Amino acid sequence: MAKISYVDLTTIDPDQFYSNLTPQDRFQFSRLTYQHKNFGRRRKKGISQRSLMPQLSETWATFTQEQKDAWAVAATKTGLNGWRLFVQDQCLRIVNEMSGSATPVVLHQSYVGNLRIEAPAEEIKIAQFHPQFYWVLRKVAGFQKMYEPVKITENFYLPLTIGLNYKGDLTSTGAGSFAKFYARVRSLYQGRDIYTNQEIALDFSEDWQAAETTISSVIGEAIRYELYIHLYKLRGNLYIDNVRAEHSGQNWARDPYCRDINQNFTKAFYQVPKHWIAETLPAGADFESTYLDF
């Protein structure tokens, strides 16, 4: 394979030249590769045979208007339309070898976060930090698998509303057990750091429900905040979705739809912090995103 370190495009139309190329690893081993645009009949047939779209379209066509409307209502929580949410959900069912189709609900969609505690563990605590400046990963428009790091400036102003949808399947292992989701707000007052917690107590064993709370004032000037989910002296599972940390007119929670709550960023994206960081994670405790048929 030929390798070229420099190309002079003075006699070539740049748009035409780059239309046949696609960038690969842009950071450590930057390179361009040929973009396949003209597919032969044999390759087209192979692609169509692997696609799930014909199967999904047939299933969607069997739905009543009431079912399609239910998908559309559930999709409003994720920024998608009903058809796109159905495609996302049904593909996950096929990958996980589940039959039939899900019944759309407003409180959770597709992937959900799962905090799990098994013996010998009795505790798990995860955190999401919100300093004034941090990096996130953002998809590049027009490219299927290209992402870029983007620096975020989060100027924090009260009130702060936190919330989530959750389902508890937990059992207590002793006195003093609790499950809570809370924000820890740092403020400055007379040269001192003041920390104020605003908590949501989570039910141990209840079906899906929504919960939220608002912190409107603190002592001194609010500077920053962190989000925590803490389970103590409990075993079982906690499922979460649609996490919210709303201030200044928008939701600042990272990975609010819990597509990958334990995602690691490596190589060129090393500066992007994990969505949730384990503060207490003994043997037997774990957290991840999962798809469940419920």
N, C-alpha and C positions, 0 to 999 in steps of 0.2 A: 504494500500500500504506500502510495506516495505521500510524503510529508512536506508541507510548504510553510515556511516561516514568514513570508511576506509576499503580498500580491499587489501589483500596481493596477488600479482600476481606471486609469485615465481613458482607456479606449473601450471600456466595457460599461454597460448600463448597470450601476450598482443595485438598483431594485431587481433587475432580472437575475443578477448574479446571486444575491442573497435569498431570492425566492426559492432556490433549490437547496438551501442549506438550513440547518437547524443547530443552535448552540447546545453543547453538552455541559460538562462540568466547567462553570465559568470562573471558578475561584482558584483552585489549586492546579488543575491540569486543563486549562482553558483550550477548547478546540471546537471546530465546526465539523459536522458530518452531513452526508448527503441526505436530503429529505425525499423520501419516496412519494411521488405524486401520481405517477402513471402505473397503475396496477394491471397486470394481465388478467385474463378471465379466470385462470386457475387460482391466482392469489385472491381475487375478489370473492370467488366462491368459498375459499377457506375462511376469509374474514366473516362473511355472512353466516356461515355455518357455526362459527364460534359466538356470534352475537346473541344476546338474550332479548334484544328488542322485539323481534317478531313474537316470541312467546309472551313477553310482558304486554304487548299491544293486544294480543288475543284475550288475555285475562282481563285487562282494563275494559275491553269492549263488552264483557259480560256483566259488568257492574251496572247497577241501577243508578239513576241520577242522585238518589238519596245517598248511596255509598260514595259516589264521586264528590258530593258536597261535603261528606264527613272527612274525606281526605283533604279537601281544600281548607276546611276549618282547622284541622290539625296542622296543616302546613304553614298557617299564618304565624306559628310560634318559631319557625325555623327560617323564614325568609324565602321559602320555596313555594311553588304552586302544588296543587294536589297531585298532578301527574308525576312531577319530579320526585315528590316525597314517596309516592308509591313505588317508583322505579328503584329508589335508594333502598327502601325497606324490603322489597321483594327480592332484590339481588342478594341482600344479606341473608334472607331466608334460604335461598337456593344454595349459597355458599355453605351455610350451616346445616344443609340437608333437612330442612323443615318443609313439610307439605302445606298446601293451602296458602291463604293470604291472611295478613294480620287485620285486626279490627282497629282502625285509626282512633286514637284518643288524643285529647288536648294536653294531658299532663306529661306524656313522654312520647318520644318518636325515635325509631331506629335504635342507634346506640344509646346506652345509658351508662353512667358511672357506677362502679360496684366496689364498695369497701367491704372486705371480707376478713373475719377474725375466726380462727380455728385454734384448738388447743396446741401448744400450751399458752398462746397469746390471749390476753384479755383487753388489749388496748390498741388503738391506732389513732394517729393524729397527722393530718396533712395540712399544708399551708399554701396559699397563693399570695405573693407579695406584690404590692402596687406602689413602687417609688415614683418619683416625678418623671424619671426617664427610664425606659427599658426598650428592648427589641422584641418584635414579633415576626413570625413567618407569614408572608402574604403571597398568594398565588398571582403569577404574572398573567394579566389579561391576554387572551388569544393563544395561550400555550397550555397544553393538557397537563404536563408534569413539571412545569418550571415555577420555582418559588424564589422569593427574594427577601432578605432581611430588611425590616422597616423600623426605624426608630420612632417610638411613641413618646409624646409629651402628655402626661396626664396631670393637669392642674386640678388639684383636689379642692372641692368646695362642698360644705354641708348645705342641705341635708343629704345623707347617704342612705339609700334603701337597699337592703340585701334580701335575697329570697332564693328559693329553690323549690322544685317539685321532688318528692321523695316517697319511697316505700320502705318501711322497716320490717325486717324479719330477724329480730334480735332477741336474745334471752339474757337476763341478768345473771352474773356469776357471784354476786355478793352485794353487801351494803355499799351505798355511795355510787352506784352505777349511774351513768348518764350518757346521752347522745345529744350533741349540740352542733349547730352551725352558727358561727359568730364572726363579727368584724372587730378588729382591735385598732382603734384610732389613736394615732400619736399627735399630741398637740404641745405647743410651747407656751409656758406661762412663767413669767418672772425668772427666766433663765433656767427653768426646770423642764424636763420631759414628763408629760402627763399622759397616761394610757387609759383609754376608756373603752370598755367592751360593751357591745350590743349583741345579745344572744337570741337564738331561736332554739327552744327545747324541742327535740325530735322524738316522736313516739317510737317506742321499741318495736311494736308489732301492729302495724296498720297498713291498709291498702294505700294506693297512690293518693297523695294530697299536696296542696300548695301551701307554702308558708312564707311570710315575709315580715320584716320589721324595719323601722326607720330610726336613725339617730340624727337629731336635728341640731344639737348643740353640745359643746364640750367646754371644759375650762381652758381658756387661752385660745390660741390660733391653731386650727387643724392643719397638719402638715402632710400626713400620709396615713395609709391604713393597710392592714393585711386581713385576708380571709382565712378561716380555719374550720375544719370539720374534725371533731374530736369524739371518739367513742371510748368509753372507759368502763372496765369491769363488765364487758359484754362479749357475747359470741354470736356469730351468725352473719347476716348480710344487710347492708344498707345500700339501696339503689337510689341514684340521684339523676336529675336532668333539669334543663332550663335554669341554670344558675344565673343569678343576677347580682350585680353590684352597680347600682344606678346613682349617678350624680351628674350634675352639669348637663342634664338632658340626654344622656346615653348610658348604655350598659357597658361597663368596662371589664366585666368578668372575661377572662381568657378561656377559650374552649367552652362557651356556655352550653353547647349542645352535647358535651361529653363524648366527642368522637374519639378522643385518645387522651384520657386524663393523666396517663403516666408516660407521655411521649418524651423521648430523648432527642435532642438536637445536636448533631455532630458536624465534623468537618468545617465547612464554610459558615455554618450556622451555630457555631459554638457559643456565640454571645447571646443567643436566644434562650431565656430561662425556661425551665419546664413549666407546664401549665400548673401542676401541683407538685409540691416537694414534700417528701416524707420527713416529719420531725420525730415521730415515734413510730417505729415499724419493727417490732420484735418478730422472732421466728413464729410463723403461723398466721401472720397478718399480711395483707396484700391489698392493692388497689389497682384497678384497670377499667377499661371500657369494654362492654360486652353487649351482645344482642341476646335477649331472652324472649321466649314466646309466652308473653303474658300481657 
